Amino acid sequence: MTDEGAYIIMEKTYKIEVDCANCAATIERHVAKLKCVKEVTVSYMA
């Protein structure tokens, strides 16, 4: 058995205050472009 193709799953959560849907979407879109990011979700407070 080899470690070839193995990877580490790491989850990080950041709390930021966003009260604008457009701002949340912009942050989500830009973070998703990072090579090391597989999935991103940004929620906003209404």
Summary of the structure (lengths in Angstrom):
residues: 46
radius of gyration: 14.5
end to end distance: 50.1
largest distance: 50.1
contacts: 55
relative contact order: 0.22
helix: 26%
strand: 0%
